[in-house]
Amino acid sequence: MVFSSLEFIFIFLPIFMAVYAFTPFKYKNAVIFCGSVIFYSMGVLSNPIYILLFLVTVLVNFIVGQMISTFRKAGKAWLTFGIAYNFIWLIFFKYTNFIFSNINGIFRSDIPMRNIVLPIGISFYTFQNVSYIIDVYRKKAKPEKNLINYGAYISMFPQLIAGPIVTYQTVAEQLKFRKHTPQKIENGLKTFTIGLGYKVLIANRIGALWSDIDAIGYSGISTKLAWLGVVAYSFQLFFDFNGYSLMAKGLGEVMGFDIPKNFDYPYTSVTMTEFWRRWHMTLGSWFRDYVYIPLGGNRKGQNMMIRNTVIVWLFTGLWHGASWNFVLWGLVLCGLILLEKFYIGKVMNEYKLLGHIYMFLVIPLTWTLFAITDFHSLGIYFQKLFHLGEIGKKVIFDGDFAKYWGIYRKFFIIAAICSTKLPERVYKKIKNTPFCAVLLLAVFWLSVYCMYKGMNDPFMYFRF
């Protein structure tokens, strides 16, 4: 079940919110925990063992947090056990076949591949559990004494299966004391509606172009359509994930929580360094706080800084998927960030028009590495992008760009505008007016109509 579904909006959410609203405050976290487990269960009905895995994981990390706090001399051993426990499951489910396939390729062995289905949200709740026990070990967070409260933190359904990644410190006080006001509920519903519109009305519609190109076949499209396709994919990925994050933030606010912002208009950046400070901000913060800084950050000289940066981006690539294209994607981003740090970053920041042109080219190219997992297909697509070789020049239909630009141009225009801060500035001015209420109501019902007509796709980041 996803947020952009009729079942969630008209069945699960109203029932949950009604129960939550009429439950005394001291039991509200129990409602969150139970409701979130039900929400998660509906997504893994074909693999019910994953429900047990999730609940056991919550219990194990709760106990580890207690042990670290109570037995400080053995704290490091408990921390090591907790980190190992969490990452063993993530590695098993996400990387087993990747590891076996590479062993087969290197040693020409014949280890059979396993039919392993990735548990929904395991990448996200693993990181939250690990951040909790590390912060308890560092004494940056007090261990949660109430299992229900900890369960509510980990399982909170708005951010459970696709983030944002919320550290325990962020919501520790809110788990015990939070205000529920009509203003927060109204603001939360408005934020949810904006996110729903981003997902259903922009991401799904413009993303259909990438599906069209995939159906045609990369070898049969023109160079212009290839560029249009990767720009469409770039917009789809942004509005899909940003839309989900806004819906999560809005639902959190309705429930009284302040879930952190996950995007800050990354497509207005002038360098890739700036871009990754604005894109999936909670993931970037996690890698900074729990990998880069513990490795030494930039405190031990230039060579160590380069090493630490490479490690972070190698892990970032692998976190997104068990495939070599994600490793390549992470290393290319690392190379660009280091290039900016030592050579071109100051120029791009000083001459912002040049920076925007640079990013207009670089963003789609890096997302191409992200989107296409097969290296042969990736090679064909890059030949198309740069009109290289016989494959790059071969086109099935000479007028393909004009055809698809005509179909999708309105979505490109809307996506380009909504990628800037202009809509936010307008929204702040009209937020409390009747016109805004009517506009958001129209967005909501138009989104519902599209979902009813089947014009909806699962969130792209579920597979990560």
N, C-alpha and C positions, 0 to 999 in steps of 0.2 A: 504494500500500500504506500502510495506516495502522496505528498501534499496536493499535487495538481491532479487529483482524481475526485470523481463525484462521491465515491465511497468515503473518502476522508472528510471532505468538506460538508457533506450532508448527513453522514451517519456517525463516524467516529468522533469528530471534533465537537459537534453539539452535545453528544452524550457525555463525553469527557468533561467539557466545560461546565455542563449543568451539575455534574457530580462534584467537580472541583469547587464551584461557586458556593454550594450549599454545605460543604464540609467544613467543620471548625478548623481554624488555622493549624492546631497542633497535629491534625491528621492529614493536612494537605500534601505533605511530602510522601505519605503512604499512598495517596491517590495518584501522585505523579509516578511513583515507582510501579505500582500495579498497572496503571493505564499505559505506561511506556512499555512494560513487558508484554502486555496484550498487543500493542501496536507493533512491537518487534516480532512477536509470534506470528502475526498475520503475514509478515514478509518472509517467514522461513517455514511455512506450513509443510512444504515438501521435504524439509530436513529438520524435523522437530528436535533432534539432538542438539542443534545449535542454540536452542533456548536454554537447555541445561548447561551447555558450555558457557554461555553468557552469564548465567546466574552464578555458576561456580567461579568464574573469573572475577565477578564482583566480590564474592565472599573471600576469595583468596587474597585479593589486593587489600580488602578491608582488614583482614587479619595481619597481613604483612605490615601495614601501616601501624597497627597496634604494637606489633613485636619490635619494630624499629624504634618506636618511642619508648617502650617499656624497658627493653634490654639494649641500651645504647652501646655497650661493649661489643655486642654481637650485631649491631645495626648494619654494618657493611655486609655481613654474611646474609642477613635477611634481605637487604636491598639487592644483592646479587641474585639471590633466589627469585625475588619478585620480578626483576628485569628479565631473567632467563625464562621464567614461566610465561610471561606475556609474549615475548618474542618467539619462543618456540612454537606457539600456536599460530602466530602470524606467518612465520617462515613455512610451517607445515602446509597451511592452507593456500598460501599465496605463491610460494616459490618452489614447492616440491617438484612439479613437472618441469619448471625452468631449469632447476639443478640437474635433474635426470637427463633432460634432453641435451644439455651441454656435456655431461659426462659421456653420453652415447656418442656425441659428435667428436669429442677429443680422443676417446679410447676405443671407438668403434665397437662399443658394447651394445647390448640390446635390452636395457632395463625397460620394462613396460611402463607406459604412462598411466597414471592413476586418474580415475574419474572423480576429481575433487572439486566440489562447488565452494566458492569463496563465501564465507558467512557475511551477510550484509553488515557493513559498518565496522568490521573488525580492525581496519587500519586506523579508524578514528578512535574507537573506544580503547584500543591498545595504547595509543599515545596518551590518552587522558589518564588511564591507570598508571602508566609509567611516570608521567609528570607528577602525579600525586605522591607516589612512594618516594620519588627523588626529593620532592619539596619537603616531605616529612623528615627525611634523612638530613637534609640541609638545614632543618629547623626554620625553613621559610613558611611552613604551614603547620598548624597543630593537627594531630591526627583526629579524624572524625570518630567520635565515640558512639554514634548511633548508626547502626547498619542500614536502617531505612533511609536516613539522610544521605549516606554514601551511595546507596542504590539509586536514590532520586537524582543525585549529581551525575552518575555515570550513565544512567538509562534515559535521562530526560529526552523525550521523543523529538522535540524540535531539532536537536542537534545530534541525535544518536547515530544516524546512519550516513550522514554526509557533512558533518560539522556544522558550524565552526568548531575548532578544537578549543574547548573551554578548560582552562586550568582550575584546579580546586580553589586556589587563592582568590580567583575572580568571583566565585559565587559562595564562598564559605559563610560569610555573614548573611547573605541573602537566603541561604537554606534555613537559617534560624529566625531571621527578622527581615521581612519585606512588606512593602505596602501594596495594597490592591486598591486602586482608585479608578473612578470612571474615566479620568483623563488618560491614564496609562492603558486602559483597555481600548479606548478609542484610538490612541496613537498606535498601539500594537496591531489593531485590525487594519488600520490604514497602511502600515508598513507591510503587513502580510499581503494585502491586495496589490500593492506595487510590485512586490516580488512575484506574485502569481501572474500578473500581467507580463513582467519580464520573461518569465518562463514560457507561458502558453502563447502569448501574442507576438513575441519577438523571437526567442530562441527556437521554438518549435517551427515557426514559419520560415525563418531564414535558414534554419538547419536543413530544411527539405532540399535545398539546392545541393548540399554536400551528398545527400542520399541520391539525388538525380545523377550527379557526376559518377558516383560509385556504380550506379546501375548502367550507365553508358559504357564505363570502362575507361581507365585513365589514359590508355593508349589512343583513344578515339576523340579526345577533346582538343580544342585549340589552346594556344598559349594564354589568350585573354580570358577564356573561360576557366583555365587552371588557376589563374590569379584570382578571379572572382570567387572561385570555389574555396580557396584557402582563407580569403577574407571573410566569406560567409561562415566558415568553420570557426574562425577566430571570434566572430560576433556570437555565434551559437554557444560556444564554450563559456564566454563571459556572461551572457544573459541567463544561461542555464544555471551556472553555479552561483552567480550573484543573486539571481532570483531565489534560489533555494535558501541562501544565507539570509536574505531579507525576510523570507517567510519564517525562518527559524527565529530570527531576532524579534519579529512581530509577535509570534506565538509566545516566546519567552516573556515579552513585556506584558502580554495579557495575563500571564501566570505570575507576574510580579518580579521577573528576573531581568537583569541587564546583560544580555548576551553580547559579547564583543563584536564590533564591526569587522567584516572579513574582506571588504574591498573598498578602495578609495580612488576610484576613477583611474585605474592603471593605464588605460589606453590614451591618457593625456600626458603620459611620461615622455621624457626626452632622452632617457638612457634605460638600458635593461636593468641596471642597478636600481634605479628609481622604480621601475616597473615592478620588481619583485619585493619592494617595500610596500607596494600598494595592492598586490595580487595575493589572494589566499593568505592574508596577513597573519592569521593564527598559526598556520603551518610554518611560515617563515620564522615567527617568534619562537615556536617550539624548537626548531632546528638550531636557532641562535642560542637559546637558553640551555638546551640539554645536549647539544653536540658541539657547536662551534666554540662557545666560551669554555666549556670543560676541557676541550682539546688544547686550549691556550689562546684561542682567538687570534688577535694581532699583537699580543703582548710579548711574543718571543722572537720577533724579527720577521723579516720579509719572507724568507723561505718557509718558515713554519706557518705564516699566514696563508701563503699559497697552498701549502699542503692541506691545511684545515678547510680552506674554501673548496678545494677539489673533493675532499671527503664528504662535506656537506652536500654538494651538488650531485655526487655519485649516489648518496643515500636518498636525496630528493627524487632523482630519476627513478631509482628502484622502488621507492615508496609508491609511485604512481602506477607502476605495473611491472610484472615479471616478464620483461621482453627487452632485447638489446636495443630496440629503438628508443626506449625510455632512458637507458644508460647513455646512449649517444646524445639524446636531447639534453640530459642534465649536464653532460660534459661540454656541449656546445654553449649552453647558457653560462657555465663556469668560465669558459674561455672568453666570452663576450664581456662578462663582468670584470675579469682581470684586465682585459684590453682597455676597458673604460677607466679602470682605476689607475693604470700606469701611463696611458697614452691619450685617449680621445675623450675621456669623461668631461674634463674641464671645458673643452671646446664645445661639446654638445650642450652643456649647461649654460655656457655663455651665449651661444648662438642657437636659441631655442627653435627657430624655424628649421635649421639644419638637423637638430635633434629630433624634431617631429618627423621629418622626412626619413631619417635613419630608422626610427622606430616603425614607421609605416611599412618599411620593407622588411625589417628584421622580425617583427611580431608574427606575421603570417608564415614566414619561412620556418621559424622555430616551432610553430604549432603544426606545421606539416610533418616535422619529425615526430611530433607527439601523436598525431592522428593516424598515421599509417604504420602499422606494426611490421609488415612484411618488407624486407629490404629490397627485394626485386621490384615490388610495386612502388616503393619509395623512390627508387632510381628512375623508374618510368615517369613518375610525377615531376621530379626535378628536371628531367629532360624536357618535359612539356613547359614547365615554368620558364625555362631559359632557351627554349626552341633549339635543343641540341640533338644532333644525329637524325637518323631517319624516323625514329619513333617520335621525336619532338616535332617533326614537320607533318606527320601524318594526321589528318583530321577527317572524321566521318562526315561532319556537316559543317560547311564553311560559315553558316550563319548562326552557329550555336551561341556565341556570346550575345548577339543582338536578341535572340529568342529568350534566353534566360535572364538577361538584364531587364528586358521588358516585363517579365513575370515577377521578378523579385526586387526591382529597384525601390519600390516604396518601403520595403522592409529594410533595405540598406540605409535609406535616408533616415528612417526612424531610429535604427540602431546607432547610426553615427551621432545623431543628436543626443540620444539617451546615454551615450558613452562619455559625454561631457558633463560639466557641472551646471549647465543651463537649466535642465529640468528641475534640479534640486533647488536652485535659486527661485524659480517660479513657484515651486511647490511650497516653499517657506512663506511666500507672500500670500498664497491663497489657501493655506492649510486649514484655516478655521472658518472658511466661507462656505455658504451653501453650494456654490459652484463646484468647489473641490469635492464635496460629498457626492454630488450628482456625477461628476467625472469618474470618481473611484467606483461608484456603483455601476456605471457603464462598463468600466474595465472588468469588474468582477463578473457581471452577467455575460459579457462577451467572452470572457475566459471560460465560463461554465458552458456556454453554447459550443465553443470549440472542443471542449472535452467531451461533451455529449455527442458531437459529430465524429469523435474518434481522432481529432487532430491533436494528438498528444503523444509524447514520448517519455520514457523513464528518464530520470536525471542522469546526465552523463557521468557524474562523479561517483555514482553507485558502484561502478566497476573498479574503482580505485581503493 
